[in-house]
């Protein structure tokens, strides 16, 4: 009898410790990261200036240019070698172009002369199934593209945004290799 009571006390105590430890987990997960200031600095809106600041961390590996759509809306073009990524500012409150909450990343390529449009469209669809967090396709002009949409509702850390751009660059390079100009079979 004494043994069962002791075992029950140990089980109860262990369960209590696990519950207490689990309750502490969210608090530990919310601790601000230490080290890199970009991981602590908030970006509350997407603007050409905030995006250029993120892109400048790539150093000489990138060329950055301010552009405008035919309607006069600003966007940023970032060139990573031959890869060009256009960054459009969306979800902007009326009359407040410096408070945009959305950033649309778009990379596109000229229509590959050697690719059949149906095969290219099928390859883009296959890419979508593999990489669900992006959108790949072929424009009505036959230009393959890959895109991703980011939001800054309630802010996003500058380091997180830099990693999002890095991930998109890697994704766009993979799209080029797997869809636009795959190796001959």
C-alpha positions as CSV (number, residue, x, y, z in Angstrom):
1,X,0.0,0.0,0.0
2,X,2.8,2.4,0.9
3,X,4.5,1.7,-2.4
4,X,1.3,2.5,-4.4
5,X,0.8,5.8,-2.5
6,X,4.5,6.8,-3.1
7,X,4.2,5.9,-6.8
8,X,1.0,7.9,-7.1
9,X,2.7,10.9,-5.4
10,X,5.6,10.6,-7.8
11,X,3.3,10.4,-10.9
12,X,1.3,13.4,-9.7
13,X,4.4,15.4,-9.0
14,X,5.9,14.6,-12.4
15,X,2.6,15.5,-14.1
16,X,2.6,18.8,-12.2
17,X,6.1,19.5,-13.2
18,X,5.3,18.8,-16.9
19,X,2.3,21.1,-16.8
20,X,4.3,23.8,-15.2
21,X,7.1,23.4,-17.8
22,X,4.6,23.4,-20.6
23,X,3.0,26.6,-19.3
24,X,6.5,28.3,-19.4
25,X,7.1,27.3,-23.0
26,X,5.1,30.1,-24.6
27,X,6.8,32.7,-22.4
28,X,10.2,31.3,-23.4
29,X,9.2,31.4,-27.1
30,X,8.3,35.0,-26.9
31,X,11.6,36.2,-25.6
32,X,13.1,38.7,-28.0
33,X,16.0,37.4,-30.0
34,X,19.5,38.6,-29.0
35,X,22.4,39.4,-31.2
36,X,21.4,40.7,-34.6
37,X,19.6,44.1,-34.4
38,X,17.6,43.3,-37.5
39,X,15.9,40.6,-35.6
40,X,14.6,43.2,-33.1
41,X,13.8,46.1,-35.5
42,X,10.2,46.3,-36.6
43,X,9.1,47.2,-40.2
44,X,5.6,48.5,-39.8
45,X,4.9,49.3,-43.4
46,X,6.4,48.5,-46.8
47,X,7.9,51.5,-48.6
48,X,10.6,51.8,-51.2
49,X,12.9,53.1,-48.4
50,X,12.2,50.2,-46.0
51,X,12.6,47.6,-48.8
52,X,15.9,49.2,-50.0
53,X,17.2,49.1,-46.5
54,X,16.5,45.4,-46.3
55,X,18.1,44.8,-49.8
56,X,21.2,46.8,-48.9
57,X,22.3,44.0,-46.6
58,X,22.9,41.9,-49.6
59,X,25.9,44.2,-50.5
60,X,27.4,44.1,-54.0
61,X,25.5,40.9,-54.9
62,X,22.5,43.0,-55.8
63,X,21.6,46.0,-57.9
64,X,18.6,48.0,-56.7
65,X,16.5,50.4,-58.8
66,X,13.4,52.5,-58.0
67,X,10.8,52.1,-60.8
68,X,7.2,53.1,-61.5
69,X,4.3,51.3,-63.0
70,X,2.6,52.9,-66.0
71,X,0.1,54.3,-63.5
72,X,2.8,56.0,-61.5
73,X,2.9,53.6,-58.5
74,X,6.4,53.1,-57.2
75,X,8.1,49.7,-57.0
76,X,11.6,48.4,-56.4
77,X,13.5,46.2,-58.9
78,X,16.2,44.1,-57.3
79,X,18.7,42.3,-59.6
80,X,20.6,39.3,-58.3
81,X,22.8,38.7,-61.3
82,X,20.5,37.7,-64.2
83,X,17.6,37.3,-61.8
84,X,15.3,40.3,-61.5
85,X,12.7,40.6,-58.8
86,X,10.1,43.3,-58.8
87,X,8.7,44.3,-55.5
88,X,5.3,46.0,-55.6
89,X,3.6,47.8,-52.6
90,X,0.0,46.8,-52.0
91,X,-2.7,47.1,-49.4
92,X,-2.0,50.8,-49.1
93,X,-4.6,53.0,-47.4
94,X,-6.0,55.7,-49.7
95,X,-3.7,58.7,-49.8
96,X,-1.1,56.9,-47.7
97,X,1.5,55.3,-50.0
98,X,4.0,55.1,-47.1
99,X,1.7,52.8,-45.1
100,X,1.5,49.8,-47.4
101,X,0.9,46.5,-45.6
102,X,1.5,44.1,-48.5
103,X,4.6,43.4,-50.6
104,X,4.2,41.4,-53.8
105,X,7.5,39.8,-55.0
106,X,7.5,38.9,-58.7
107,X,10.1,37.3,-60.9
108,X,9.4,36.6,-64.5
109,X,11.3,35.5,-67.6
110,X,10.9,36.0,-71.3
111,X,8.9,33.4,-73.1
112,X,11.4,30.5,-73.8
113,X,11.4,29.9,-77.5
114,X,12.4,26.2,-77.1
115,X,9.5,25.4,-74.7
116,X,6.1,24.3,-75.7
117,X,3.5,26.5,-73.9
118,X,1.4,23.5,-72.7
119,X,4.5,21.8,-71.2
120,X,5.6,25.1,-69.6
121,X,2.2,25.6,-68.1
122,X,2.2,22.0,-66.8
123,X,5.7,22.4,-65.3
124,X,4.6,25.7,-63.5
125,X,1.5,23.7,-62.1
126,X,3.8,21.0,-60.9
127,X,6.0,23.6,-59.2
128,X,2.9,25.0,-57.5
129,X,2.2,21.7,-56.0
130,X,5.7,21.3,-54.7
131,X,6.0,24.9,-53.3
132,X,2.6,25.8,-52.0
133,X,3.8,29.0,-50.3
134,X,4.3,30.7,-53.7
135,X,2.5,31.0,-57.0
136,X,4.0,30.0,-60.3
137,X,2.4,30.3,-63.7
138,X,2.7,31.5,-67.3
139,X,1.3,34.9,-68.3
140,X,-1.0,35.3,-71.3
141,X,2.1,36.5,-73.2
142,X,3.8,33.1,-72.5
143,X,6.2,34.5,-69.9
144,X,6.8,32.2,-66.9
145,X,6.7,33.8,-63.5
146,X,6.9,33.0,-59.8
147,X,5.4,35.3,-57.1
148,X,5.0,35.5,-53.4
149,X,3.0,37.9,-51.2
150,X,4.2,39.1,-47.8
151,X,2.3,41.1,-45.2
152,X,3.4,43.4,-42.5
153,X,0.1,43.7,-40.6
154,X,1.1,44.6,-37.0
155,X,4.8,44.8,-38.2
156,X,7.4,42.3,-39.2
157,X,11.0,42.1,-38.0
158,X,13.6,43.4,-40.5
159,X,15.6,40.2,-40.2
160,X,12.5,38.1,-41.0
161,X,11.8,40.2,-44.1
162,X,15.5,39.8,-45.2
163,X,15.1,36.0,-44.9
164,X,11.8,36.1,-46.8
165,X,13.6,37.9,-49.7
166,X,16.5,35.4,-49.5
167,X,14.0,32.5,-49.6
168,X,12.2,34.0,-52.6
169,X,15.5,34.4,-54.5
170,X,16.4,30.8,-53.9
171,X,12.8,29.8,-54.9
172,X,13.1,31.9,-58.1
173,X,16.4,30.3,-59.0
174,X,14.9,26.9,-58.5
175,X,11.9,27.9,-60.7
176,X,14.4,28.9,-63.4
177,X,16.2,25.6,-63.2
178,X,13.2,23.4,-62.9
179,X,10.6,25.2,-65.1
180,X,12.0,27.9,-67.3
181,X,15.3,26.2,-68.4
182,X,15.4,22.7,-67.1
183,X,18.3,20.4,-68.1
184,X,17.7,18.4,-71.3
185,X,16.4,14.9,-70.6
